[in-house]
Amino acid sequence: MSLTTQAAPLLNRLIASSVAIANQAGKIIRDVMKKGELGIVEKEHANDLQTEADRAAQQCIIGSLAKQFPKIKIIGEEEDEPERESCGWTLDVNNLPSVAMSCPPHLLALKEEEVVVWVDPLDGTSEYTQGLLDHVTVLIGIATGGKAIGGIIHQPYYNYKNPGGELGRTIWGVVDGGLGGLVVAKPPKEKMIVTTTRSHSSSTVNDAIAAVKPDEVLRVGGAGHKVMLLLEGLAHAYVFASPGCKKWDTCAPQAVLEAAGGIMTDIKGEQIPYHANVPHRNSTGVLATAIADEHSKISQMIPQHVKDNLKA
């Protein structure tokens, strides 16, 4: 079935289009770095940066999605009301990537008006400016009814330490509908590895991590990168007891993780809502596990004072 026809389910067309768009956004991010003029500005604080790559990638993603799906609600990191203008690149709807997904039966009749797309055009901006390029991802998250249902994680610099290798890769996931772009690996059984923030540490963050009794803690940038560590079997849990990330940081990673059999909630074990009108900040933190069955056990290890410190 051609994904360009209206007969194909909306979610199938949206995932395939988002894969192509994320690939183009990754190219934009690499091109800006290559030119060496990052155009860095501070947003809320010194670790909350924006670059020309963020701005150009967001324009590409939102402009391309809006042209193809004019009735969806798109919320981007870089502007409250993002521009829906063309970025000089046109999505070829007759040559979309092959995405071997199965649309869940309850989403076959999904309408554009029921969709919210959360976009982080460059997750890990601070790391991007510091040359920690493997931390950088492009995130396109798809939600309906307040739930993350599909997501794209593009790694523009995947394989960048291997000269001559193919640069970049894109992972897509649909909850109850499939996963593509990588082979999921299980974390080691003999020890507990936790990943968390490298830039938003606090006593609450550290208390939550200590309670899980990890053998190793990976402090890295970007929610997308942290979830990739779970998917690649390099960490068991992503523990972040802080209001330091936003819905555009977690929507795509949550959908991809849950398509792969993991779970993401807030630090209290409650669902993260993705309705169009919810506050953008994840004020009650993030708790994610690579293996669904481990989530409840780890959630119960988080101290009550940590949960009480984070207010919705």
N, C-alpha and C positions, 0 to 999 in steps of 0.2 A: 504494500500500500504506500503510495507516495505521501510523504509528510507535507507536501505543499497543498494537498487537497483538504477541503473542509471535512472530508469523510474521516480523516485521521483524527484521533482524540487530541484535544487541545494540549493536554499535558505532554504527549509524545512530541508534538510540534514545538512546544516551549522548551523542553529539555534539549532537543537536537539543535534548535536555534541558539540556545544559551551556550552550548558547547562551542559552536563556531564563533560566537561573539566573545566568549572568554578567551579563546585562542588569539583573537585579534587584539584584545585588551593586553594580553601578555606580550605581544609583539610591540605594542605602544610603550609598555613599561621598559622593555629592553632597549628600545630606540632612544628613549629619554636618557637612560643611564649612559648609553654609548656616546651621546652628545655631550654629556658632562655638565649640563645646565639644569639642575634639579628644581630650581625655583622654590626653595623651602620656605614655608611660613609656619609659625606656631598657631595652634588653635586654642584649646583650653589650657594647656600647660606645656612645659618644655619637652615632655615625652609624647605629646599629641601633635604630630606634625602633618603637614600636607605638602605635597610636591606637585610639580607640573605633570608627573606621571599619574598621580591620583586624579587630577582634574581631567586630563585628556582621556584616561581609561574610562572614567565615569561617563563622560560625554558619549564615548563610543558605545558603551553598554546600554545606557538609558535611551539614547537616540535610536539605536538599532532595534531594541525591544519595543519601544513605543511605536515605531513605524510598522512593525510586523503585528503587534498586539495592542492596538490603540486604546482598548478599554481596561487594561489591567492597571492596577495601582502600583506604582514603582516608588520605593523609598531608598534614596541613596545617601551614603555617608557624608558626602562633601557639600550638600546643599539641602535645605529643608524642602524647597520646591525645585528640584533639579530640572535643568533645561532638557527639552526633548528634541534638540536639534541634531542634524546629521553631523557626523565626525569626518566626513570625506571618504568613508569606507562604506560599501554597500553589502549587506548580507545577501548571499546568493541562495535564495530559497529553493532553487532547483538543484543545488549541489550541497545539501546539508550532510553533516557527518552521520554515519550509520550508528544508531543507538538501539541496541537489542534489548529494549525494555518492554515490559508488559504493563499496560495501564491498569491499575487496580479497578475492579468493577464499579465501586462506588464513586469513582472519579471519571468515568467514561463520558458523562454528560456535563462535566465541569465547564462553566462559562467564564469568559474573560473578566466579567464584572465581579466574580467571586474570588479572584486571584490577587494576592499581594506579593510583590517581588522585592526582597531586601538585598541591596547591592553594596558590597564593599569592594571598590575597584582595585584597592591595593591594601590588603591586610598585612600589617607588619611594616608600616611606613618608616618608623624609627630605625628598624633593622635594615631596611632598604638603603637609607642614607648612610648607614655604618658599614655597608658592604656585606652584611650577613644575609646573603641573597637566598639561601635555602629556606629562610623563614618566611619568605614573601609568597602570598597567594592572592588570587582573584576569586571573589566569592559571589555567587548568584544563588540566592535562596528563594524557593517558591513555597508559598503558604496559602492555605484556604481554611476557613472556619477556625482561624487562630492556631492551626497546627502546621508545622514544617512537613511538607510532603515530598519535596524534591530539591536537589541541590547540585551545584557544580563547584568543584574546587580545582582551579587551574594553578599549576606551579610553573611560573615563567622561567625559572632558573633550574628546574630539575635537570640533573646531569651536567651542570655547568662546570663541575670540577673534572670532567672527563672530556678533554679536547677531542673533537672529531665525532663525539656522540650526538645523538639527536637531542636538541635543547627543548625543554619544556614538556609537560604532560598535563592531561585533563582527566579528572575523575568525576563521574556523575553517579548520582544515586536517587532512586525513587523508593520511598517506604512501601514495602510489600510489592515492589515492581521491578527490582533489579538494581545491579551495580555494575559499572564498567570503568575501565581505565587502570585497574590494578588488581593484583591477587592479594586478598586479605591474609595477613599472617597473625598467628596467635602469639601473645606475649609469653615470656618464659614462666614456667610453673614454680621454679625454685626460688624466686624472689619477687618483691613488689617494687615496681618502678612507677613513680608519679611524675607527671609533667605539670608545670605551673608557670606563672608569669615571671618575666625577668625584669619588669619595670614598675609593677604596682605592689610591691611587697609591703606587708604590715604585720602587726602582732596577730591579727585575726587570720590573715592568710597563712602565717607560719603555724599557728595553733591547729588549724584544720589539717595542714600537711603532716604535722607531727603526730596527730591522732591516728592517721592511717598507717603509721609505722613503716614508712618506705625504706627499702634498702638503698634506693637511689632516687635523686630528685633531678629532673631535667628542667632547668629554667630557660625557657625559650620565648621568642616573640610570636605573636599572631595566633588567634584562635584556630584558624585554618591549619597552620603548621602543627599545633598541638594535637588536633584531631588526626592529622596524618600520622603522627607518631603512634597513636592508638591503632590505626588501621594497618600500619606496617609491623605491628607486634613489638614496637620499641618501648612502649609504656602500657601500663594496665589502666591507669586512671588519670583524668585531667581534673585537678582540684583547684578551684579558684574562689575563695571566700572573700569576694570584694565586688563592689559595684563598678568595676573598671572597664567592662565591655558592653557593647550595644547589640541590638537585635540583628543588625547587618553582619556582625561578627559571628553570630551563632546559628542563624537560620540554615544556611547552606551546609555547614559542618554537621549540624544535628541531623539533617535529612540524610546525608551521605553515611554518617555513622550508624544511624538506625536501619538504613537499607542493608548495611553490612552485619547487622546483628548486635550492635551496641545500644547504649542508652545515653541520652543527655537530658538533664533536668537542671533546676537551680540547686543551690547548695542544701536546701531543705528537702530535696526530693520531689518538689512540685514542678508541674509542667511550665515551660517558658511559653508565654502567649505571643502570637505573631499577628494579631489583628492589626488593621491599618491605623487604628487610633490609640494603640497602647503606647505608654512611655517608651522611648527608644532605649533607655538605659536598662541593663539587666541588673537591677539594684540588689537582687538576692543571690548574686554570684552564679557559678556554673559548677556542676559535677557531672562528669561523663566517664563511662567505662567502655572498654573495648568489648567486654563480654557482658551481655545483659544480666546474667545470673549473679554477677559480682556487684551490681549497682546497689542493691538493697543493703547488702552487708557493709559496703563502704559508707553508704549514707548513714547508717546507724552508728558508725564510728565517729562521725563529725560531732564535736561537743555541742551541747545545747547553747552555751554562751556564744559560740560562733554563729549559730543560726539566729539567736536573738539579736546579735549585733547588726544583722543585715535586715533592714526594713524595706518592705515593698513600697 
